[in-house]
C-alpha cells in the first residue's frame, strides 16, 4: 500500500496512527509481529475496513479476522480486492449462526443469511465462518432442544459449506451467554454437534476467553485436534470485575487470569498450525487509537502466546 493510500485509509484526523512515537509497526514499534498473529477487526471495532487494513499492515501483521458488517459496508468484491492487494491472509469471517428460533419465516431467513455468509467467506478467501449459535428461544428453558435446533440448522448448511471450501466453526461461549447468545457453552458440546458432520464442513473455535475455566478443556482440545476440527484459535484474556455489559469484558492477553501456556501448548499438540486471532470486545480498547491498539496487541501476543508455540514450523496451514 502506498503512503498516499495509507493516509487515505486512515481516515479523518489520522486516527489509525495513534499517539506520537507509537503505531509505526516494525519501523517504530518494539516488536516484530509473529507470522501467525491475526488481528480481528472487532479489536478495532470503530475502524472502517480500509482503516483496519491500514493499521494492521502498518504494524507488520500479516493476517486479519474479518467481520461481515464492515465487509458489507465496503462491498464484498471491493473488500476482497482490498485484502488481496494488502497481502493480508483472512483467518476467518465473523459471524454466522443464530439458529435457535423455531421453524418459521425467521428461521428460514437466518439459514438463508448463513448461506450468504458462507459465500462472503469464500469470496474473501476465509477458511472458516465463525458461528455464534444463538441463545434460548423466547420463553423457553429447553437447552437440549435448542442445541438440536443448532444441529439441524448446521445440517442444512454443510453441503453449501463443502462446495464453497469454508469450514463452519462452532464457537462455544462462556455459560453466562447461554440464555441470549449461545446455548453451546463448552468445547465438548460443540464437538458433540460438529462430529455429526464431516470435519471439512464443521469445526470448532478454541477461544480462551470462553473456555479457560472448563475442567475438561485440555482433553477436549485434544479431541478436536484428533479429527482436524480446530477451525480457529483465539487468544483473549479474562479479568474481573466484568463490565456492566458482559459482552465487553475481553482483555489483551496477559491482562487477566487465563493460562495461555497450557492452552496454547494443547492447541499446538493437537496439530493446529493456523492463524491465531486476538479478538477484543472492550469499550476502553475500542475508544483508543486504532494503531495504538494493534501495536499493543502485537506486544501482548508476543509476551503471552509466542513463547508456547512450536518455532520449528511457523508456516501457516489452515485446516
VOFIDO-420221 format. One record per residue: residue number from 1; residue in three letters; x, z, y of N, C-alpha, C in turn. Coordinates in steps of 0.02 Angstrom, whole numbers. Each point is the difference from the previous one (the first is absolute). Layout:
BEGIN
[NUM; 'ALA'; [X; Z; Y]; [X; Z; Y]; [X; Z; Y]]
...
//
This chain:
BEGIN
[1; 'UNK'; [43; 0; -59]; [-43; 0; 59]; [44; 0; 62]]
[2; 'UNK'; [-13; -45; 48]; [40; -4; 60]; [-11; 60; 45]]
[3; 'UNK'; [46; 10; 49]; [-8; 56; 47]; [-65; -8; 39]]
[4; 'UNK'; [-16; -61; 20]; [-61; -11; 38]; [-61; 16; -42]]
[5; 'UNK'; [0; -23; -63]; [-57; 14; -44]; [-7; 74; -13]]
[6; 'UNK'; [57; 34; -7]; [-2; 72; -13]; [-32; 36; 59]]
[7; 'UNK'; [19; -19; 61]; [-29; 32; 59]; [-75; -13; 4]]
[8; 'UNK'; [-20; -62; -16]; [-71; -16; 2]; [-38; 41; -53]]
[9; 'UNK'; [30; 8; -58]; [-34; 36; -53]; [-6; 74; 14]]
[10; 'UNK'; [45; 26; 44]; [-3; 72; 14]; [-58; 18; 45]]
[11; 'UNK'; [-29; -48; 34]; [-60; 14; 39]; [15; 33; 67]]
[12; 'UNK'; [-52; 20; 37]; [8; 29; 66]; [43; 62; -2]]
[13; 'UNK'; [40; 7; 51]; [42; 59; 12]; [54; 8; -54]]
[14; 'UNK'; [7; -50; -44]; [52; 3; -51]; [-5; 61; -44]]
[15; 'UNK'; [-62; 20; -19]; [-9; 63; -37]; [41; 2; -63]]
[16; 'UNK'; [9; -57; -32]; [35; 1; -64]; [73; 18; 7]]
[17; 'UNK'; [28; 0; 62]; [70; 14; 8]; [16; 74; -8]]
[18; 'UNK'; [-46; 44; 18]; [13; 71; -4]; [43; 24; 57]]
[19; 'UNK'; [18; 67; 2]; [39; 28; 53]; [70; -30; 2]]
[20; 'UNK'; [32; 7; 57]; [68; -26; 9]; [46; 29; -52]]
[21; 'UNK'; [42; -44; -28]; [48; 24; -50]; [-28; 3; -69]]
[22; 'UNK'; [-65; -13; -9]; [-31; 1; -66]; [-31; -68; -14]]
[23; 'UNK'; [-16; -10; -62]; [-40; -59; -18]; [38; -65; -1]]
[24; 'UNK'; [67; 2; -4]; [37; -62; -2]; [17; -22; -71]]
[25; 'UNK'; [-28; 34; -51]; [13; -20; -68]; [73; 8; -18]]
[26; 'UNK'; [27; -44; -41]; [69; 6; -22]; [50; -1; 58]]
[27; 'UNK'; [-18; -36; 55]; [47; -4; 55]; [5; 65; 39]]
[28; 'UNK'; [-56; 38; 6]; [2; 60; 41]; [-21; 62; -36]]
[29; 'UNK'; [-28; -6; -60]; [-22; 59; -38]; [56; 29; -41]]
[30; 'UNK'; [-14; 56; -32]; [51; 35; -38]; [2; -20; -73]]
[31; 'UNK'; [-51; -35; -24]; [-6; -13; -72]; [-15; -72; -14]]
[32; 'UNK'; [35; -29; -48]; [-18; -66; -25]; [-55; 8; -51]]
[33; 'UNK'; [-57; -34; 8]; [-56; 10; -45]; [18; -19; -72]]
[34; 'UNK'; [-25; 40; -47]; [8; -18; -70]; [-42; -62; -14]]
[35; 'UNK'; [24; -46; -42]; [-37; -63; -11]; [-68; 9; -32]]
[36; 'UNK'; [-14; 58; -31]; [-65; 10; -32]; [-50; 35; 46]]
[37; 'UNK'; [20; 19; 59]; [-46; 33; 46]; [-50; -51; 28]]
[38; 'UNK'; [-64; 16; -4]; [-53; -38; 32]; [-37; 45; 48]]
[39; 'UNK'; [-7; -22; 62]; [-39; 37; 50]; [-70; -27; 0]]
[40; 'UNK'; [-48; 43; -15]; [-70; -20; -1]; [-27; -1; 72]]
[41; 'UNK'; [-40; -51; 15]; [-25; -7; 68]; [-40; 61; 23]]
[42; 'UNK'; [-31; 37; -46]; [-38; 59; 21]; [44; 51; 34]]
[43; 'UNK'; [66; -1; -13]; [46; 47; 32]; [3; -12; 75]]
[44; 'UNK'; [-9; -62; 21]; [-4; -17; 71]; [-68; -33; 12]]
[45; 'UNK'; [-51; 39; -10]; [-69; -25; -3]; [-21; -41; 61]]
[46; 'UNK'; [23; 21; 59]; [-24; -33; 60]; [37; -64; 17]]
[47; 'UNK'; [49; -18; -40]; [36; -63; 10]; [-41; -58; -25]]
[48; 'UNK'; [1; -55; 38]; [-26; -62; -27]; [48; -23; -55]]
[49; 'UNK'; [-21; -50; -38]; [44; -24; -53]; [66; -26; 29]]
[50; 'UNK'; [0; -41; 54]; [65; -21; 28]; [42; 59; 24]]
[51; 'UNK'; [-32; 49; 30]; [39; 59; 23]; [30; 38; -59]]
[52; 'UNK'; [-39; 7; -53]; [25; 35; -59]; [58; -38; -31]]
[53; 'UNK'; [-7; -66; -7]; [54; -40; -29]; [63; 5; 43]]
[54; 'UNK'; [-8; -1; 67]; [57; 5; 44]; [36; 67; -9]]
[55; 'UNK'; [-38; 55; -3]; [32; 66; -7]; [35; 8; -66]]
[56; 'UNK'; [-31; -25; -53]; [29; 7; -67]; [63; -42; -7]]
[57; 'UNK'; [-3; -62; 22]; [59; -43; -6]; [56; 22; 46]]
[58; 'UNK'; [-17; 27; 59]; [52; 24; 46]; [40; 57; -31]]
[59; 'UNK'; [-32; 40; -44]; [34; 55; -33]; [39; -22; -60]]
[60; 'UNK'; [-6; -63; -19]; [35; -25; -59]; [-36; 10; -65]]
[61; 'UNK'; [-63; 24; 3]; [-40; 8; -61]; [-21; -69; -24]]
[62; 'UNK'; [-2; -9; -66]; [-12; -66; -28]; [-67; -7; -37]]
[63; 'UNK'; [-40; 54; 0]; [-64; -3; -35]; [-53; 35; 42]]
[64; 'UNK'; [-63; -22; -10]; [-54; 21; 44]; [-64; 6; -41]]
[65; 'UNK'; [-35; 56; 9]; [-65; 10; -31]; [-55; -19; 50]]
[66; 'UNK'; [-40; -49; -17]; [-49; -28; 46]; [-69; 33; -8]]
[67; 'UNK'; [-38; -1; 54]; [-70; 22; -1]; [-45; -57; 20]]
[68; 'UNK'; [-59; -2; -29]; [-45; -56; 9]; [-22; -9; 72]]
[69; 'UNK'; [-16; 55; 34]; [-28; -7; 68]; [48; -35; 48]]
[70; 'UNK'; [63; 20; 6]; [46; -37; 44]; [12; -71; -23]]
[71; 'UNK'; [1; -11; -66]; [8; -68; -26]; [-59; -43; 19]]
[72; 'UNK'; [-60; 26; -7]; [-59; -38; 18]; [-3; -13; 75]]
[73; 'UNK'; [21; 50; 39]; [-1; -9; 73]; [47; -55; 22]]
[74; 'UNK'; [57; -7; -34]; [49; -51; 18]; [-16; -67; -34]]
[75; 'UNK'; [-39; 4; -54]; [-15; -59; -40]; [42; 0; -63]]
[76; 'UNK'; [-32; -12; -57]; [36; 5; -64]; [56; -52; -4]]
[77; 'UNK'; [-14; -62; 17]; [51; -51; -4]; [56; 13; 50]]
[78; 'UNK'; [-18; 20; 61]; [51; 15; 50]; [42; 61; -21]]
[79; 'UNK'; [-33; 49; -31]; [37; 59; -24]; [50; -19; -54]]
[80; 'UNK'; [-22; -42; -47]; [45; -22; -53]; [60; -36; 29]]
[81; 'UNK'; [-11; -42; 50]; [56; -36; 31]; [46; 47; 37]]
[82; 'UNK'; [-29; 48; 36]; [40; 48; 38]; [45; 40; -48]]
[83; 'UNK'; [-29; 24; -54]; [38; 41; -46]; [53; -41; -36]]
[84; 'UNK'; [-16; -61; -18]; [49; -44; -32]; [58; -15; 48]]
[85; 'UNK'; [-16; -16; 62]; [51; -17; 49]; [45; 60; 16]]
[86; 'UNK'; [-29; 61; -6]; [38; 61; 16]; [50; 17; -56]]
[87; 'UNK'; [-11; -29; -59]; [42; 18; -57]; [-22; 62; -37]]
[88; 'UNK'; [-55; 30; 20]; [-23; 61; -32]; [-35; -15; -66]]
[89; 'UNK'; [13; 41; -51]; [-43; 1; -59]; [-63; 39; 17]]
[90; 'UNK'; [-55; -16; -32]; [-61; 40; 7]; [-8; 40; -64]]
[91; 'UNK'; [6; 66; 6]; [1; 43; -60]; [-70; 12; -28]]
[92; 'UNK'; [-50; 0; 44]; [-70; 10; -23]; [-46; -18; 58]]
[93; 'UNK'; [-63; -8; -17]; [-52; -6; 51]; [-50; 56; -11]]
[94; 'UNK'; [-14; 35; 54]; [-51; 53; 1]; [-60; -24; 41]]
[95; 'UNK'; [-60; 12; -18]; [-17; 28; -63]; [-64; -32; -23]]
[96; 'UNK'; [-11; 3; -66]; [-64; -17; -29]; [-32; 64; -26]]
[97; 'UNK'; [-52; -9; -42]; [-31; 57; -30]; [-70; 15; 26]]
[98; 'UNK'; [-17; 65; 1]; [-66; 26; 20]; [-54; -32; -44]]
[99; 'UNK'; [2; 23; -63]; [-39; -28; -54]; [-57; 44; -24]]
[100; 'UNK'; [-12; 58; 31]; [-42; 50; -32]; [-73; -1; 20]]
[101; 'UNK'; [-21; -52; 34]; [-72; -5; 14]; [-37; -29; -60]]
[102; 'UNK'; [-64; 19; -9]; [-38; -28; -56]; [-12; -74; 8]]
[103; 'UNK'; [-21; -31; -55]; [-13; -72; 2]; [-51; -17; 55]]
[104; 'UNK'; [15; -53; 37]; [-43; -21; 54]; [40; -41; 50]]
[105; 'UNK'; [-29; -18; 57]; [34; -43; 48]; [66; 29; 25]]
[106; 'UNK'; [4; 66; 12]; [62; 30; 25]; [56; -7; -52]]
[107; 'UNK'; [-16; 10; -63]; [51; -7; -52]; [23; -73; -6]]
[108; 'UNK'; [-47; -46; 3]; [19; -71; -3]; [45; -19; 59]]
[109; 'UNK'; [-16; 25; 59]; [41; -13; 59]; [70; 27; -8]]
[110; 'UNK'; [5; 61; -28]; [65; 31; -11]; [42; -41; -49]]
[111; 'UNK'; [-29; -20; -54]; [38; -38; -50]; [20; -68; 27]]
[112; 'UNK'; [-44; -32; 38]; [19; -64; 32]; [57; 10; 49]]
[113; 'UNK'; [-2; 55; 38]; [53; 13; 48]; [67; 12; -36]]
[114; 'UNK'; [-3; 31; -58]; [61; 11; -38]; [28; -66; -26]]
[115; 'UNK'; [-42; -48; -17]; [25; -66; -19]; [36; -32; 59]]
[116; 'UNK'; [-28; 8; 60]; [33; -25; 59]; [67; 35; 11]]
[117; 'UNK'; [2; 65; -12]; [62; 37; 8]; [54; -24; -48]]
[118; 'UNK'; [-20; -16; -62]; [47; -29; -48]; [28; -66; 27]]
[119; 'UNK'; [-43; -42; 27]; [23; -63; 28]; [48; 12; 58]]
[120; 'UNK'; [-14; 49; 41]; [45; 16; 57]; [68; 23; -26]]
[121; 'UNK'; [-1; 44; -50]; [64; 23; -28]; [40; -58; -28]]
[122; 'UNK'; [-32; -45; -35]; [35; -59; -27]; [29; -43; 56]]
[123; 'UNK'; [-39; -8; 54]; [24; -41; 55]; [62; 29; 33]]
[124; 'UNK'; [4; 66; 1]; [57; 34; 31]; [59; 8; -47]]
[125; 'UNK'; [-10; -15; -64]; [52; 11; -50]; [6; 72; -20]]
[126; 'UNK'; [-52; 40; 10]; [1; 70; -20]; [-13; 5; -75]]
[127; 'UNK'; [42; 37; -36]; [-10; 5; -72]; [-58; 45; -20]]
[128; 'UNK'; [-24; 43; 47]; [-51; 49; -18]; [-50; 8; 56]]
[129; 'UNK'; [-63; 10; -19]; [-53; 20; 46]; [-16; 73; -15]]
[130; 'UNK'; [12; 44; 48]; [-11; 72; -9]; [-75; 14; 4]]
[131; 'UNK'; [-26; 38; -49]; [-70; 17; -3]; [-12; 74; 14]]
[132; 'UNK'; [-38; 14; 52]; [-28; 67; 11]; [-71; -3; -27]]
[133; 'UNK'; [-13; 34; -56]; [-57; -19; -41]; [-68; 20; 26]]
[134; 'UNK'; [-3; 49; 46]; [-64; 23; 27]; [-18; 70; -25]]
[135; 'UNK'; [-39; 34; 41]; [-21; 68; -16]; [-66; 2; -38]]
[136; 'UNK'; [-26; 59; -6]; [-65; 8; -34]; [-54; -39; 37]]
[137; 'UNK'; [-45; -33; -37]; [-57; -31; 33]; [-42; 53; 37]]
[138; 'UNK'; [-35; -22; 51]; [-41; 46; 39]; [-48; 38; -45]]
[139; 'UNK'; [0; 66; 6]; [-46; 41; -37]; [20; 14; -72]]
[140; 'UNK'; [58; -26; -22]; [20; 7; -70]; [52; 55; -8]]
[141; 'UNK'; [-1; 31; -60]; [52; 46; -20]; [34; -23; -65]]
[142; 'UNK'; [-11; -63; -18]; [21; -26; -65]; [68; -35; 6]]
[143; 'UNK'; [54; 39; -6]; [67; -28; 5]; [14; -50; -56]]
[144; 'UNK'; [-19; 17; -61]; [14; -44; -56]; [-38; -67; 8]]
[145; 'UNK'; [-62; 5; 22]; [-38; -61; 11]; [30; -43; 56]]
[146; 'UNK'; [26; 33; 52]; [31; -37; 55]; [63; -37; -25]]
[147; 'UNK'; [38; 33; -44]; [59; -34; -27]; [-19; -60; -43]]
[148; 'UNK'; [-57; 5; -34]; [-23; -58; -39]; [-18; -58; 46]]
[149; 'UNK'; [-29; 16; 58]; [-14; -53; 49]; [64; -34; 23]]
[150; 'UNK'; [53; 40; 9]; [65; -28; 19]; [27; -46; -55]]
[151; 'UNK'; [-2; 24; -61]; [24; -40; -57]; [-37; -66; -4]]
[152; 'UNK'; [-66; 3; 6]; [-40; -61; -7]; [16; -50; 55]]
[153; 'UNK'; [10; 24; 61]; [16; -45; 56]; [68; -33; -11]]
[154; 'UNK'; [48; 40; -21]; [66; -29; -13]; [-5; -52; -56]]
[155; 'UNK'; [-41; 13; -49]; [-9; -49; -54]; [-26; -66; 26]]
[156; 'UNK'; [-40; 1; 52]; [-25; -63; 29]; [54; -38; 38]]
[157; 'UNK'; [54; 35; 18]; [51; -30; 44]; [63; -22; -37]]
[158; 'UNK'; [7; 20; -63]; [64; -10; -33]; [16; -74; -11]]
[159; 'UNK'; [-49; -41; -17]; [14; -71; -10]; [26; -32; 64]]
[160; 'UNK'; [-31; 17; 55]; [22; -28; 65]; [69; 25; 17]]
[161; 'UNK'; [14; 64; -14]; [66; 27; 14]; [53; -36; -42]]
[162; 'UNK'; [-13; -10; -64]; [48; -34; -43]; [12; -72; 23]]
[163; 'UNK'; [-53; -35; 18]; [7; -69; 24]; [40; -3; 64]]
[164; 'UNK'; [-4; 53; 41]; [33; 1; 65]; [70; 29; -3]]
[165; 'UNK'; [19; 30; -56]; [66; 31; -4]; [6; 64; 39]]
[166; 'UNK'; [-56; 35; 8]; [-1; 63; 38]; [-22; 56; -46]]
[167; 'UNK'; [39; 53; -2]; [-18; 58; -41]; [-44; 48; 41]]
[168; 'UNK'; [-56; 19; -28]; [-44; 49; 31]; [31; 69; -10]]
[169; 'UNK'; [12; 36; 53]; [39; 62; -3]; [-45; 59; 17]]
[170; 'UNK'; [-22; 37; -51]; [-43; 58; 11]; [42; 57; 29]]
[171; 'UNK'; [-21; 24; 58]; [37; 55; 32]; [-39; 66; -9]]
[172; 'UNK'; [24; 45; -42]; [-32; 66; -2]; [14; 38; 64]]
[173; 'UNK'; [-52; 30; 27]; [7; 40; 61]; [-7; 74; -17]]
[174; 'UNK'; [31; 41; 41]; [-5; 73; -9]; [-73; 21; -9]]
[175; 'UNK'; [-13; 50; -41]; [-70; 20; -14]; [-41; 17; 62]]
[176; 'UNK'; [31; 17; 56]; [-39; 16; 59]; [-38; -61; 27]]
[177; 'UNK'; [19; -59; -24]; [-34; -61; 21]; [-51; -25; -51]]
[178; 'UNK'; [-13; 39; -54]; [-42; -25; -54]; [-72; -13; 22]]
[179; 'UNK'; [-25; 39; 46]; [-70; -7; 18]; [-13; -62; 43]]
[180; 'UNK'; [49; -19; 42]; [-15; -52; 49]; [45; -62; -5]]
[181; 'UNK'; [57; 5; -36]; [46; -58; 1]; [21; -24; -69]]
[182; 'UNK'; [11; 46; -47]; [27; -23; -64]; [-17; 49; -55]]
[183; 'UNK'; [-43; -21; -46]; [-18; 42; -57]; [55; -2; -53]]
[184; 'UNK'; [52; -39; 10]; [59; 1; -43]; [53; 42; 35]]
[185; 'UNK'; [17; 57; -31]; [43; 49; 34]; [68; 10; -32]]
[186; 'UNK'; [11; -25; -60]; [64; 9; -34]; [24; -66; -29]]
[187; 'UNK'; [64; -4; -12]; [27; -59; -34]; [-32; -8; -69]]
[188; 'UNK'; [-13; 55; -34]; [-32; -4; -65]; [-68; -33; 4]]
[189; 'UNK'; [-40; 19; 49]; [-66; -31; 8]; [6; -74; 18]]
[190; 'UNK'; [48; -16; 43]; [11; -70; 18]; [21; -41; -61]]
[191; 'UNK'; [44; 28; -40]; [23; -36; -59]; [-54; -7; -53]]
[192; 'UNK'; [-45; 49; -5]; [-55; -5; -46]; [-43; -62; 15]]
[193; 'UNK'; [-5; -17; 63]; [-36; -61; 19]; [44; -61; -8]]
[194; 'UNK'; [61; 3; 26]; [44; -59; 0]; [14; -24; -71]]
[195; 'UNK'; [8; 46; -46]; [19; -19; -68]; [-55; -36; -38]]
[196; 'UNK'; [-59; -5; 29]; [-53; -40; -31]; [7; -75; 15]]
[197; 'UNK'; [52; -16; 41]; [10; -69; 21]; [73; -20; -9]]
[198; 'UNK'; [14; -63; 4]; [69; -24; -7]; [44; 30; 55]]
[199; 'UNK'; [62; 19; -16]; [44; 29; 52]; [15; -48; 57]]
[200; 'UNK'; [-1; -66; -14]; [11; -48; 54]; [-57; 1; 50]]
[201; 'UNK'; [-58; 25; -20]; [-58; 0; 43]; [-10; 66; 36]]
[202; 'UNK'; [14; 56; -33]; [-16; 66; 29]; [58; 48; -11]]
[203; 'UNK'; [22; 30; 55]; [51; 52; -2]; [-21; 60; 42]]
[204; 'UNK'; [49; 41; 17]; [-14; 61; 38]; [52; 8; 55]]
[205; 'UNK'; [-19; 38; 50]; [46; 19; 55]; [23; 72; -12]]
[206; 'UNK'; [65; 10; 3]; [28; 67; -3]; [16; 20; 72]]
[207; 'UNK'; [-44; 39; 30]; [7; 22; 70]; [15; 74; 0]]
[208; 'UNK'; [58; 19; 23]; [23; 69; -5]; [-47; 48; 37]]
[209; 'UNK'; [-28; -21; 55]; [-45; 43; 38]; [-60; 21; -42]]
[210; 'UNK'; [-24; -45; -41]; [-61; 12; -37]; [11; 33; -68]]
[211; 'UNK'; [58; -8; -30]; [9; 21; -70]; [54; 53; -11]]
[212; 'UNK'; [33; 23; 53]; [57; 45; -8]; [-19; 65; -35]]
[213; 'UNK'; [-62; 21; 7]; [-23; 65; -24]; [-20; -1; -74]]
[214; 'UNK'; [-8; -58; -30]; [-29; -8; -67]; [49; 24; -53]]
[215; 'UNK'; [-18; 50; -40]; [47; 26; -51]; [18; -51; -53]]
[216; 'UNK'; [-39; -55; -6]; [14; -52; -49]; [31; -62; 31]]
[217; 'UNK'; [22; 5; 62]; [19; -61; 36]; [59; -35; -32]]
[218; 'UNK'; [50; 36; -24]; [59; -33; -26]; [-16; -38; -65]]
[219; 'UNK'; [-39; 30; -43]; [-18; -36; -62]; [-46; -59; 14]]
[220; 'UNK'; [-42; 6; 52]; [-44; -56; 17]; [39; -57; 33]]
[221; 'UNK'; [52; 16; 37]; [43; -53; 27]; [33; -38; -58]]
[222; 'UNK'; [25; 37; -50]; [30; -32; -58]; [-52; -43; -36]]
[223; 'UNK'; [-61; 25; -7]; [-53; -38; -32]; [-13; -65; 38]]
[224; 'UNK'; [-2; 4; 66]; [-12; -60; 40]; [56; -50; -8]]
[225; 'UNK'; [61; 24; -2]; [57; -45; -6]; [4; -34; -68]]
[226; 'UNK'; [-25; 34; -51]; [7; -27; -68]; [-35; -67; -9]]
[227; 'UNK'; [-51; -12; 39]; [-36; -64; -5]; [3; -40; 64]]
[228; 'UNK'; [48; 15; 44]; [9; -40; 60]; [-56; 6; 50]]
[229; 'UNK'; [-28; 60; 7]; [-58; 8; 43]; [15; 33; 67]]
[230; 'UNK'; [63; 12; 16]; [15; 28; 67]; [2; -59; 48]]
[231; 'UNK'; [-54; -6; 39]; [-6; -55; 48]; [39; 15; 63]]
[232; 'UNK'; [3; 64; 19]; [31; 19; 63]; [20; 73; -4]]
[233; 'UNK'; [57; 16; 32]; [21; 69; 9]; [1; 13; 75]]
[234; 'UNK'; [-37; 52; 21]; [-4; 18; 71]; [29; 70; 10]]
[235; 'UNK'; [46; 6; 47]; [35; 63; 13]; [-22; 28; 67]]
[236; 'UNK'; [-43; 51; -2]; [-25; 33; 59]; [-5; 75; -15]]
[237; 'UNK'; [5; 42; 51]; [5; 72; -12]; [-65; 36; 16]]
[238; 'UNK'; [-5; 60; -30]; [-57; 45; 8]; [24; 64; 35]]
[239; 'UNK'; [-35; 19; 52]; [15; 62; 35]; [-64; 32; 24]]
[240; 'UNK'; [-2; 65; 0]; [-57; 37; 26]; [21; 34; 65]]
[241; 'UNK'; [-49; 15; 44]; [-72; -11; -8]; [-17; -74; 5]]
[242; 'UNK'; [-54; -19; -36]; [-23; -69; 3]; [-32; -12; 68]]
[243; 'UNK'; [-1; -63; 20]; [-33; -19; 62]; [-75; 13; -5]]
[244; 'UNK'; [-33; 8; 57]; [-73; 9; -1]; [-34; -58; -36]]
[245; 'UNK'; [24; -61; 11]; [-20; -57; -40]; [52; -6; -55]]
[246; 'UNK'; [-18; 21; -61]; [51; 5; -53]; [29; -68; -19]]
[247; 'UNK'; [-33; -54; 20]; [28; -66; -12]; [66; -10; 37]]
[248; 'UNK'; [10; 38; 55]; [58; -10; 44]; [53; 53; -12]]
[249; 'UNK'; [13; 15; -63]; [44; 56; -17]; [65; -21; -35]]
[250; 'UNK'; [16; -64; 2]; [60; -25; -34]; [60; 7; 47]]
[251; 'UNK'; [58; 18; -29]; [59; 13; 40]; [59; -42; -23]]
[252; 'UNK'; [50; -7; 44]; [62; -32; -20]; [29; 34; -61]]
[253; 'UNK'; [28; -38; -47]; [35; 32; -56]; [52; 50; 25]]
[254; 'UNK'; [-3; 60; -29]; [47; 52; 20]; [-30; 51; 48]]
[255; 'UNK'; [-59; -14; 27]; [-31; 46; 48]; [-51; 46; -33]]
[256; 'UNK'; [-2; 1; -67]; [-49; 41; -35]; [28; 28; -64]]
[257; 'UNK'; [-43; 6; -51]; [18; 36; -61]; [7; -45; -62]]
[258; 'UNK'; [-8; -65; 6]; [3; -44; -58]; [71; -3; -27]]
[259; 'UNK'; [6; 3; -66]; [65; -6; -33]; [13; -74; -14]]
[260; 'UNK'; [30; -34; 47]; [13; -72; -8]; [52; -14; -54]]
[261; 'UNK'; [42; 49; -15]; [50; -10; -52]; [-32; -11; -68]]
[262; 'UNK'; [-42; 46; -22]; [-28; -6; -67]; [-48; -60; -4]]
[263; 'UNK'; [-39; -12; 51]; [-48; -55; -2]; [35; -67; 2]]
[264; 'UNK'; [49; -7; 43]; [36; -63; 5]; [38; -15; -65]]
[265; 'UNK'; [32; 51; -27]; [36; -11; -63]; [-48; -18; -56]]
[266; 'UNK'; [-60; 29; -1]; [-49; -17; -51]; [-23; -72; 7]]
[267; 'UNK'; [-11; -23; 62]; [-21; -69; 11]; [56; -48; -20]]
[268; 'UNK'; [62; 17; 16]; [56; -41; -21]; [5; -3; -76]]
[269; 'UNK'; [-5; 58; -32]; [5; 2; -73]; [-57; -39; -33]]
[270; 'UNK'; [-57; -5; 34]; [-57; -38; -26]; [10; -75; 6]]
[271; 'UNK'; [54; -21; 32]; [16; -70; 3]; [-23; -36; 62]]
[272; 'UNK'; [-26; 36; 50]; [-23; -33; 61]; [60; -17; 44]]
[273; 'UNK'; [5; -63; 19]; [56; -23; 41]; [-24; -36; 63]]
[274; 'UNK'; [-63; 9; 18]; [-28; -35; 57]; [12; 38; 65]]
[275; 'UNK'; [-33; -25; 52]; [5; 32; 66]; [-31; 69; -1]]
[276; 'UNK'; [24; 42; 46]; [-25; 68; 6]; [-26; 8; 72]]
[277; 'UNK'; [-65; 12; 6]; [-32; 1; 66]; [-1; 70; 29]]
[278; 'UNK'; [6; 2; 66]; [-16; 60; 39]; [-62; -17; 41]]
[279; 'UNK'; [-54; 36; -15]; [-65; -13; 33]; [-24; 67; 28]]
[280; 'UNK'; [-2; 5; 67]; [-14; 64; 32]; [-63; -4; 42]]
[281; 'UNK'; [-47; 44; -16]; [-59; 9; 41]; [9; 67; 37]]
[282; 'UNK'; [17; -3; 63]; [15; 61; 37]; [-6; -17; 74]]
[283; 'UNK'; [-43; 36; 36]; [-14; -19; 69]; [62; 5; 44]]
[284; 'UNK'; [41; 52; -9]; [60; 6; 41]; [47; -59; -12]]
[285; 'UNK'; [6; -21; -62]; [42; -58; -16]; [-30; -63; 31]]
[286; 'UNK'; [-65; -9; -6]; [-32; -59; 28]; [8; -3; 76]]
[287; 'UNK'; [3; 57; 33]; [6; 2; 73]; [72; -10; 24]]
[288; 'UNK'; [48; -5; -46]; [70; -9; 18]; [18; -74; 6]]
[289; 'UNK'; [53; -16; 37]; [20; -71; 5]; [15; -30; -68]]
[290; 'UNK'; [-20; -61; -9]; [4; -31; -66]; [71; 1; -28]]
[291; 'UNK'; [48; -21; 42]; [68; -5; -26]; [29; 68; -18]]
[292; 'UNK'; [-17; 50; 39]; [22; 68; -15]; [-25; 22; -68]]
[293; 'UNK'; [-63; -16; -15]; [-29; 18; -64]; [35; -36; -57]]
[294; 'UNK'; [11; -65; 7]; [32; -38; -53]; [70; 26; -12]]
[295; 'UNK'; [38; 13; 53]; [68; 25; -8]; [2; 68; -34]]
[296; 'UNK'; [-47; 43; 19]; [-1; 66; -33]; [-20; -7; -74]]
[297; 'UNK'; [-44; -47; -14]; [-19; -13; -69]; [61; -21; -41]]
[298; 'UNK'; [41; -44; 28]; [61; -22; -34]; [44; 60; -15]]
[299; 'UNK'; [11; 44; 50]; [43; 58; -11]; [-29; 48; -51]]
[300; 'UNK'; [-66; 12; 3]; [-31; 47; -47]; [4; -26; -72]]
[301; 'UNK'; [-11; -65; -8]; [4; -30; -66]; [71; 5; -28]]
[302; 'UNK'; [48; -13; 43]; [70; 4; -21]; [18; 70; -25]]
[303; 'UNK'; [-26; 51; 35]; [18; 68; -16]; [-36; 27; -62]]
[304; 'UNK'; [-61; -21; -12]; [-41; 33; -51]; [-10; -41; -63]]
[305; 'UNK'; [-1; -66; 5]; [-15; -43; -57]; [62; -35; -27]]
[306; 'UNK'; [40; -28; 43]; [57; -41; -21]; [48; 37; -47]]
[307; 'UNK'; [14; 65; 11]; [47; 33; -46]; [-23; 1; -73]]
[308; 'UNK'; [-63; -13; -12]; [-28; 5; -68]; [-14; -69; -31]]
[309; 'UNK'; [20; -53; 34]; [-10; -68; -25]; [60; -21; -43]]
[310; 'UNK'; [-13; -48; -43]; [52; -29; -42]; [38; -51; 41]]
[311; 'UNK'; [58; 18; 24]; [38; -44; 45]; [37; -55; -38]]
[312; 'UNK'; [-4; -1; -66]; [31; -54; -37]; [-42; -63; 4]]
[313; 'UNK'; [-62; 6; 23]; [-44; -59; 4]; [-47; 9; 58]]
[314; 'UNK'; [20; -27; 59]; [-42; 4; 59]; [-42; -63; 10]]
[315; 'UNK'; [0; -44; -50]; [-41; -59; 6]; [-74; 19; -5]]
[316; 'UNK'; [-42; -39; 31]; [-72; 13; 2]; [-34; -42; -54]]
[317; 'UNK'; [-35; 33; -44]; [-37; -34; -53]; [-71; 27; 0]]
[318; 'UNK'; [-48; -42; 17]; [-69; 21; -1]; [-28; -4; -70]]
[319; 'UNK'; [-48; 44; -17]; [-31; -3; -66]; [-38; -65; -10]]
//
